Each structure stands twice: as C-alpha cells, then as structure tokens.
C-alpha cells in the first residue's frame, strides 16, 4: 500500500474503524464523517465489488443494474484484482467465510 502524506491521520482513522463493534456504530460514524453523497458513493463501490466478485455480470450489466459509471466499475475492478491494498478482497473473502484466520 502506498503511504499517503497524511499517514498518521490515516492510521488514526484506520484504528477508529477497527474499533467499531457493530454495523450500527459503523453507520453512525459514516453519517457523521461523510456527506450523504460520500456515503452513497462508498456504498455503491462496495456493491460493485460484490457484483464483480460474483462474476456473473459484465461491466455494462453492472452499470445498468446500479447506475454506477463504468469508469468507477473499472476502478473498483482494478483495486479488487490488481492493487496491493487488497481491502476489497480481504472483506469479500471474510464475508464468504474464507480467510478467517488472517
């Protein structure tokens, strides 16, 4: 993962996110931290990642089903498959019951 210039701030935020205990707490923090449009964008990217991971739909079909731009779909696909962060992959696998020991 490339370390951003504001790494201490990002690390602090990551620690806060890791301390959340429930979806309700996560939702409350998201609503306080982000604008409604930012929350919607994050939710859309997560939906796209899940659809891409299922592998049943083309990018165009995902766009038609979600309204998310194909540019965003391509970006999510790149991060899902190629980027070193592997945040999408970690959580998608965890939700499927894989990688629980990480």
CORMO-V694526 format. One record per backbone hydrogen bond with DSSP energy under -0.5 kcal/mol. NH is the residue of the N-H (numbers start at 1). CO is the residue of the C=O. Records with the same first field share a line. If there is no record, write none. Layout:
NH=CO  CO
This chain:
4=2
7=4
9=6
10=6
11=7
12=8
13=9
14=10
15=11
16=12
17=13
18=14
19=15  16
20=17
26=22
27=23
28=24
29=25
30=26
31=27
32=28
33=29
34=30
39=35
40=36
41=37
42=38
43=39
44=40
45=41
46=42
47=43
48=44
49=45
50=46
51=47
52=48
53=49
54=50
55=51
56=51
62=58
63=59
64=60
65=61
66=62
67=63
73=69
74=70
75=71
76=72
77=73
78=74
79=75
80=76
81=77
82=78
83=78
90=86
91=87
92=88
93=89
94=90
95=91
96=92
97=94
98=93
102=99
